[in-house]
Amino acid sequence: MVTFLAGGHDGPMAHPALLVMDIQNGIVDRVPDGSKSLLAALDRTTTAARRAGVPVIYVRVAFRPGGAEISGKNKSFSAIGTAGGMGLDDPATQIHPAVTPGPDDIVVVKKRVSAFTGSDLDVVLRSVEVDSLVLTGIATSGVVLSTLRQAADLDYQLTVLHDGCADADPEVHRVLLDKVFPRQASVLSVSEWIEQL
């Protein structure tokens, strides 16, 4: 595993992992205008991470048959439960073929917005001794925001790749990347992060 200073952070050496979150068939379609450039950027990012020995961890959202994990009290997820099509084996929950996981990559399944909620991500990160996370995914206002907040509270060093994220609302995307995320993370381009490797 590569060891280097996380983008923009002073302090101890970091053991990073790249998180590729919610880049699955049923979610990529929600940002049609930017999906081609996003997928190309993520392909470059995952390839560079693997070459540098940085663990690549894919996070997808899916539910068991019948959706027992979906509470009727949860506004977002109860709608998913009603619509169906988000089972573990459903096409909508599979990683998009443009960024297929490699043989050594890790895939975790979550049950809510944050990559940590309902998944074994925390166990995986501790097992591979990761203390720094590089966040990518759809949506910037969903999984990226929720995971960033939870990871910050867990004391991870954080980097967000701005062209490795997308949101259906470009203004929300811009405000999060320019004003909110820099309070808890370094915000870099894919190219800037790859140069650090």
N, C-alpha and C positions, 0 to 999 in steps of 0.2 A: 504494500500500500504506500502511495506517495505521501510525503509529509511536506507541507508548505504553509506559509502564512495565508490565512483566509483573506480574500479581497478586502483591502482597506482596514483591516483590524490590526491594532497593535496588540502584542501580548504573546502568549505561548503558541508553539507550533500547533497546527490544526491537522486533524485526520478527517478529511471531508468525505461526504457522500453526495452524489447527485440524485435528487428526487425528480422523477418525471411523473407528474400527477394528473390523473383524469384524462390522459390522452388516449381515450377509447372511442370506438366508433360512434356511439350515441351522443358524445359530447363534442367531438371535433366539428361536427356539422353545425353546431350553434354559432360558430364564428367563421362563416364561409369566406368572407373577404380576406381574412388573414391566415387561413388555415394552411395554404401552400407554403408561404414564407415561414410560418411557425414550424411546420413539420420539417422543412429543410434545415432550419436553425437547430432544432432538437436532434436531428440526425447527425449534424456536425458535432454537437455537444456530447452526445453519448459516445460517438466514435472517439473523440479526443479524451474523454474521461476513461474509457476502457484502456486506451493506449498508455495513459499515465498511471494506471492502477487504482483509479478512484472508483469505488463501488457505485454501480448504477442500480437504483432501486425504483421500480415502477410501482405506482399506486393506482389502483382502480376501485371503483365502487360497484358492488354487486350484492345481491341478497340470496338467501336460501329459498327453495321453493315455498311458495305461500307467503313470503315476506314477513316472517315472524318478528324480524328486527325493526320493522317499520311501524312507528307509533302513529296513531290517528291524531295525536296532539301536535305532531311536527308538521308544520304547514308545507314545507318543501317536499319532505319525503313521503307524506301521506298521499300527495298527488302522484308521485312516482308509483306508489303501491297500487293506486287505483288504475293507472295506465298500464301497469305490467311491463314486461320486457326487460327487466333489470336483474334477471337470475344469473347465477354464476356462469352458466354456459350460453347465455343469450348473446347473439352477435353484437348488440349495443354495448355490452360490458367488456368486450375484448379489446386489447391494446391495438391501436390503429396500425395497419401493416407498414406504414411508412417509417415507423420507429419500433420495429419488432425487437423484443428483448433478445440479447445474446445469451449463449449457453451458461455464462457465469453470472448473469444479472439476476436480481432478486425481484419477485413480484409479490406485493402484499395487497390484500383486499380489505377495504374499509367499509364502514356502515353509515358514516355521516360525512359532513363537509371536510373536517380536518383529516389529514392523513393519519393521525394518531388514533382517532376515535373508532373503536370497534376492530382495530387491526393489531397485528403483532409488530408494528413498526418499531416501537420503543425497544422491544426485546432484541430485534434484529440489529438496531443501531448499537446497542450496548455490546452485543456479541462480537461485532466487527470493530469495536472500539472507536466509533465515530463521535466526534465532538463538534463538527462543523457541517452545516447543511447548505447545499446549493439548490435553490428552489426554482422549478419551472412548472408550468401547467395551465390548465383551463378550469376555472376562470380565475382571473386575477382577483376579483372581488369575492370569490368562493374559496376553493381549496387553497390557493396561494395565501390569501389573507388569513384564513383560519389556522392553517398550518404554521405560518410565520408567528402568529400570536402565541400559539401553544408551545412552539419550539423555543421562542424567546423566554417564556416562563420556565422552561426546562433548562435554560442556560446554554443552549447551543449557540455557537457563532453562526451568523447567517449571511448568505449572499442570495440576492434575487437577480436572475438574468432577465432583463426587461424585454428582450426580443425572444425570450423563451417562454413568455406568458402571453395570454390573450384574454379578452373579455368582450362580451357582446356590446358593452357600452364603452366606447373609446374614451369618453371623458372620465368615467370612474377609473378606468385603467390608468389614465394619465395622472390623476390626482393621487392614487395609491402609490404609483412608482415615484412620482416627483416629491410628494409631500408627506405621505404616511410611512411608507416602508423605510426610508432613510433614517428614521428615528431608532430602528432596531436592526437594520441590516445594511450591508453594502449593496448598492444597485449597480450592476455592471451589464455590459453587452456580452453576448456569447463570445465574440471575438476577443474582448478584453479578458474574459475569464480563461479562455483557451491559451492566450499568451502567457498567463501566469503558470500554466502547467509546464 
